[in-house]
């Protein structure tokens, strides 16, 4: 069986500190659009370009993005655009796991080990965001 997945932007945001998402300042957006498969990282003056791509997305995906990343992003969108963004089709594996397995924790490290197996060690996803990888070695992010 073959599944045709519609155009989807997989994304992650980084913030300047830790706390309630609506109170945090955006510092980086990393994303991949399934249409072209090119990883992009938006930092500093480029943040608005990343926000625009997310605002115009057709579908979103991300880990803990429904509760965290979306909440951070809404701060940077006018009300109408924010409402549209919030209502986009969205796949968040953490949200789904918490919904299906109430009371159990599903940290990113466990999710990455389970789904990526040996590749997990190469990228150390639990400690390294794609934005950090891009700053350290953009070639590694492309790989």
Secondary structure, DSSP 8 states (H G I E B T S, - for coil): --------EEEEEEESS-S-GGG--EEEEEEEETTT--EEEEEGGGHHHHHHHHHT-SEEE-TTIIIIIHHHHHTTS-HHHHHHHHTSEEE-HHHHHHHHSTT----HHHHHHHHHTTHHHHHTTTT--HHHHHHH-HHHHH-
